[in-house]
Amino acid sequence: MSANYNNSAWFYDRLSHMVYGRALINAQVYLLQYVPAGADVLIAGGGTGWILEELTKIHLSGLQITYVEIAADMMALSKKRNIGSNKVIFINDAVENVNPDIKFDLVITPFLFDNFTEQTTQKVFNHLHNLLKPVGLWLNADFQLTGKWWQNILLRSMFLFFRMLCNIEASKLPDIDKQFELNGYKVIIEKAFFSDFIISRVYQKL
């Protein structure tokens, strides 16, 4: 069962802004400063593609980006984005099905893993792990529970909405921290948003 955000492509960004303000955007934009010039970048689950325009503001050229998004309607919006002189390969598929010929300097997973069960998370994580070069960077933004009562309510509402509309398989947050720990990643830097409900981390593969 694969999540498909085609049904929400036309309003997804507006909905996220209505619920979270700019927090989802800020959490991802914060990470982009750690993308080095000339890098081979994999973006897994890029959504409507605005992240490409934010990357272009930092690096107008020189990036080789593989942009993977499973929802065709999201991909169509992404292809209309300003990418400057960067090279972007658009792949409309689930990221675990993508087997490029290269290894990447950097992987970006913006709110990807909250779509998955623990089993799928492990499968997708291992696949991405194998695509990342040694000492490469992994930029991950996602939700976290820190004990505030409203976080669980908001999270359950979000899962219910997207299970009904987009067929996501998750009903709770997977333990993504465990995957990074098991595979020996080092946290370089982190920053929390939206009263600690959203966390952005830069990991390095050791």
N, C-alpha and C positions, 0 to 999 in steps of 0.2 A: 504494500500500500504506500503510495507516494503522495506527499502533499502537493497540491497544485493551486497556486495563487492566481490563476487566470480570473477567477470570479471576483477577486478583490483588486486587480491591477489598477483599475480606473480611480479607485478611492483610497488605496492603501496608504499613501503618503499623507493624505489629508486626515485620515483616521488616526494615524500614529501621532500626528501633530496635535490633534484635538485631545487625545488622552495624555500624551507625555510632553506636550510642548515641543521644544527643540532637543529634548534629552537624548532621544535615539540618534538624532543627527549628530549632536555634539559628541556623543560617546564614540562614534565612528570617525568623525573628523579629527578628534584628538589623536587617534592612532596613526593617522596618515602622515604625520610629521616624521615618523620612524621609517618611512619607505625611502630607501637610498636611491640616489640617481642611477639610472642605467640598469635597474633591477629587472629580473624576470619575476613577474608577480602573478599569483593565482588568486582570483577572487571567487569564492565559493558561495553561491546564493546572493547575488548582487541586487536582487529586487528590481526596482524601476531604473536603476543605473545612475542616480544622481551622484553616487560615490565616484564615478568616473570623472565627472566635472570637477569635483573637489580635488581629486588627484591631479588633474590638469592644472589647477591653480598653483600647485606646488611644483610639479614637473611638467612643463609645457611639451617636452619631447624626451626621448631616450628610454622610456619604459616599454617593456614588452609584456603585455597584460593578456592573460587567458581568463576570460570572463564567463563563468558558468552559472546558468540560471535555468531551472526546470520549467518554469511557466512561460509559455510562448508569448503571452500578452505582455508580461513583464519584459521579456527579451526585446520585443518590438519597441517598447518605450526606451530601453537602454541603448538601442542602436541609433537613436536620434540625438544622443547626448554629444556634447562637444568634448572630443578627446585630444584636441590639439594636434601635435605631430607624433603622439605616442602610437604604438602599434597595438591593436586590440584584436584578439581572436575571440569571437563570440561562439559559445557552445550551448545549445539549447538541450540540456540533458541533466540528469541527476549526477552530482559530482562523483559519486562512487563508480559511475560507468565511464568516466573520463580517464584515458590512459595516454597522456601526451608523451612525446619522445624526449622531453627535457625534464630536468629537475629544476625546482624553483628556489630563488633566493628568499622568497617571502610568500607566505600564505595569509590571506585575509578571510576570516569567517565572521561576517556581521550578522549576529542573531540567527545563526544557522542551526545550532544544536538543540535549541528549544523546540524544534519541530519533531524531534526523534525520541523513541524509547531508548533505554539503556543499551539494548542489543544493537540497534541501528547506529547509535552514537559511537559505540566501539568500532563497528565496521567502517563507518565513514571516517572516524578519527585515524584509524590505522592506515586507510588508503591515503589520506592527506599527509600523514606522517612520512610515508614512503615516497611521496612526491617532493618533499622538502629537503634541500641540501643540508649536509652537516653544518652546524653553527648558523643555519638559516633562522630567520625570524618568523614568528607566527603571531599575527595580530587578531585577537579575539574580543568581541563585544557580546555580552549576553546579560540575561537577568540573573539575580541571585536573591536568596532569601536570607535576611539578616535578623529575623525575629520580630519585625514590626507587623502588627496585626493586619494592616491593610494590604500588605504585600501578597499574602495568600489569597485574599478575596479578589484582588485585581488579577492575579495570575490565573486563578480558576476561571474567572470570567473570560479571560483572553483565550485560554485553551478551549473552552466550550464554544466560543464564537468561531474560532478558526477550525475546530473539528467539524462543525456543522457546515461551514461555508467552503472550506478549502481541503477538507479531508486529511488534516494533519493527524499523525498517529499518536502524538504525545498527550499525556494527561497530567504530567508533572515534569519538573526540570530534571534532566539527566545530570549525573555527577561528572561534569566535564573536567573539574579540577583533578579528579582521580585519574583520568586519562593522561593529562599532562604530567602528573606526578609519576605514574607507572612508566612512562616513556622517557623520564629523565630530563624534562624541560626545566629551565631556570626562568623565573619571573624577573624581567629586567625593570619594568616599571608598571604601575597600575594607577587607575583613577576611577572613583565612583561618581555616579550621577543619580539624579532623581531620588534623593534621600537614601542613597546606598542600594537602591533596588536594581540599578544597572551598573555593571562593572566592565571596564576596558583594561585589558592586560596585553603587554608585549612579552612574549615568551621567546627564549632562544633554545634551539635544539642543540643538545650537547653530545 
